[in-house]
Amino acid sequence: MLVTAYLAIVFLLALCVGLELTARRVTPPQSTPTAVANPAFRGFQTIFLRAYLLALWADWLQGPYLYKLYLHYSFLESQIAILYVCGLASCVLFAPFAGWLPQALGRRQTCLLFCLSYSACCLTKLSRDYFVLIVGRILGGLSTSLLATTFEAWYVHRHVDVHDFPKEWIPSTFTKAATWNHGLAVGAGLVANLLAEWLHLGPVAPFLLAVPCLACCGWVVLTDWGKEEAQGVPEVDKQTLLTGTPNGGVTHLSAKARFSRSCHEGLRCLLSDRRVMLLGGVQALFESVLYIFVFLWTPVLDPHGPPLGIVFSCLMAASMVGSSLYRLATSTQYRLQPGHVLCLAVLMAFFSFFMLTFSTAPGQPRPHESFLAFLLLELACGLYFPAFSFLQGRVIPEEKRAGVLAWFRLPLHLLACLGLLALHGEVSGTGGGEGGGGTRHMFGGCAVMMLAALMAVVSLFTLGRNDTDLRLEGNRAEWEM
């Protein structure tokens, strides 16, 4: 497995470069020439990305060796499953507050809270005490929820309400962030492997490296973002927070009232539009399975001695390949619709878990086949996320999107928690671990969930066969199933 992992990362990185160059040649640039040429916009974009990319880098550093760290502390697989469940459960609890806190505390202050909470989460990894590690997982759930919402909220607010830049320029910033994010994920695996295995600093080293990265992020938010806000209007009107209306007016709602209305309107949109319901079902099934995969990939491969950081980089590089393939597939040269790509992604994920039910048979593990299946799953993720994002943007009205997505995340995290609790029961009762029956049964359950997601995608196709909202403009491929 050692040689396989190093050969795989070289091949995948070369493939990423080749596909990226091809994708840039056949697809138009995402940023408009006006945005690129505007020095004020470029400066504002740089200020945002400087902090946001540091936050993403610190987040990725914690991915490769989390399970290995708990195993290093001699915890049983069933105990580790509970730690993961605590992290997911905290995501469920804190997700609604993550949308409300920026309105109540201020967006910049909430970003600083993220830096503090995630630093505390990383520092808890120094302890072998189970309760301290549970607290760390809870802090990690809070931090993950804040990362998913707060930075974007600050940027959009400053972009639209303060600088009055065109809304059409917003995607150029997040496209650039997504491009960097893939590279950061691959680099995080390589750096984590360097610290933990090449320098023999142990699995806690990547978590300790994340702390100064988060401190740098907080410093940028405190200084650069502070100067940025000093040049614009105040971010939070205290009169609004105290009375619910600015300057005694009656046309604005308080942060709590806005959040409540957003959830209510999101639920109404979810229940009134079958397309939204089906899309939510696809997300809940597909992405909850990914949380289970995040837990299982280490115990499946680690007994065979691969460098976990390199394996993590391979998985992220496979996701990069999927993203580049999506851009190629939906270009004017190949003319595939995002709906078709979504169907292919779910089908690939189903086949991946189907492979894993055989490659993790008790007493007959086949790690190379499992590794290939994991790469196929990450390739499917690279196709899934941009396709799903496109359909989500077309189906869900922008003013209701925050509320709808909050409801989407609820079954997603609950399904993931239930899956890990089921695995905890299998491991405790029958013995799990590498090649264990519990692991194989869980992969079988994931395959069934992917089959259900595939049926939901087919139903969405049938319902929207002639729906122009679900198609790319200028792309005339028909939805024929």
C-alpha positions, 0 to 999 in steps of 0.5 A, a space after each residue: 500500500 505504501 508504493 501504491 499511495 505514492 504512485 497514485 498521488 503522482 498520477 492523480 496530480 498529473 491528471 489534475 494538471 492536464 484536465 485543468 489546462 484542458 478545462 481552461 481551454 474549452 470553458 470561458 473565464 469565470 471572472 468578467 473583464 471589468 471585475 479583473 480590471 477593477 483595483 478596488 474589487 481586487 483589493 477587497 477580494 484579496 483581503 477576504 481570501 487572505 483570511 478565508 483561505 487560512 481558515 480552510 487550510 487549518 480545517 483541512 489539516 485536521 482531516 488526515 489523522 483525526 481517527 489515527 489520533 484517537 486510535 493512538 490514544 488507545 480508544 476502541 473503534 466504538 468509542 471513536 464512533 461516539 466521538 464522531 457522533 458528538 461532532 455531528 450532533 453538535 453540527 445539528 445543534 449549532 447549525 441554526 445558531 450559525 446563521 443567527 450569530 453573525 446578525 446578532 454579534 456582527 459578522 467579523 466578531 463571529 469570524 473571530 469566534 470561529 478562530 477561538 473555538 477552532 483553536 480550542 478544539 485543536 488544543 483539546 487533542 493534546 489530552 487523552 481524557 475522553 471527556 476533554 476529547 468530547 468537548 473538543 468534538 463539540 467545539 469542532 461542530 460549532 466551528 464547522 458550522 461557523 466556517 460554512 456560513 460566517 465568512 461568506 456572510 461577511 463577504 456578501 454583506 461588504 460586497 453588496 451593501 458597502 462597496 456596491 459592487 455588482 452582484 455578478 462579481 460575487 461568483 468570481 471570488 468564490 470560484 477562486 476560493 474553490 480552486 484554492 480550496 482543492 489545492 489546499 486540501 491536497 497540500 494539507 495531506 502532504 504537510 500532515 504526512 510530513 509532520 506525523 510520519 516523515 518527521 515522526 512527530 505523531 498524529 497530533 502534530 497537524 492539529 498543533 500546526 492548525 493553531 498558529 494558522 487560525 491565529 493568523 486568520 484571526 489577526 487578519 480578521 482583526 486588522 485587515 477586516 477592521 480597516 476595511 470596515 472602518 472605511 464603510 458603514 458600521 456592520 451592526 446597528 446597535 439600535 436594531 439589536 436592542 429595539 428590532 428597528 434601526 433609529 426607531 423605524 418599523 421596517 426592519 426585523 430583529 436578527 431573531 425575527 429574521 432568522 425565525 421568518 427565514 426558517 418558516 419560509 424555508 419550510 414552506 418552500 420545501 413542502 410546496 415544491 416537489 423539486 426542492 423536496 427531491 433535491 433535499 432528499 438527494 443531499 441528505 442521502 448522498 452527503 450523510 453517507 460521506 460523513 460515514 465514509 470520513 469515519 471508515 476510510 482510516 480503519 479500512 486502510 490503516 492496518 495495511 500501513 499506507 501513509 495516511 496523509 498521502 492517502 488523504 491527498 490522493 482522495 482530495 486529488 480525485 475530487 479535483 479530477 471530478 471537478 475538472 471533469 464537470 467543467 469539461 462535461 458541461 462545456 459547450 464542447 460536450 454539452 452535458 446537463 448538470 442533471 446528467 452529471 448528478 445522476 452519473 455521480 450518484 451511480 458512481 458512488 453506489 458502485 463504489 460502496 458496492 465494491 466496498 461490501 466485497 473488498 472489506 469481507 471479514 477475514 479477506 480484506 482487499 485493501 487495494 480494491 478498497 483504496 480504488 473504491 474510495 478514489 472512485 467515491 471522491 471522483 463522484 464527489 467532485 462531480 456531485 457538488 458543482 452539479 448539485 450547486 447548479 440545480 440548487 441555485 435554479 430550484 431554490 429562490 435566493 431569498 429563501 435559500 438560507 432557510 431551505 438549506 438549514 432544513 436540508 442539513 437537519 436530516 443529513 446530519 441525523 442520518 449520519 449520526 444514526 449510521 455511526 450509532 449503528 456502526 457503534 452497535 455492530 462494533 460493540 456487539 460483533 467486532 469491527 475494525 478492518 475487515 470486520 462485519 460491522 464495517 461491511 454491513 455499513 458499506 452495504 447500508 451506504 450502497 442502499 442509501 445511494 440507490 435511494 438517492 439515485 431513485 430521487 434523481 430519476 424522479 427529479 428528471 421525470 418531474 423536470 423533463 421540460 423544465 428550462 430552469 434545470 438546464 444550462 443556458 445555451 446548452 441544448 442537450 435534452 433530458 432523455 432518460 
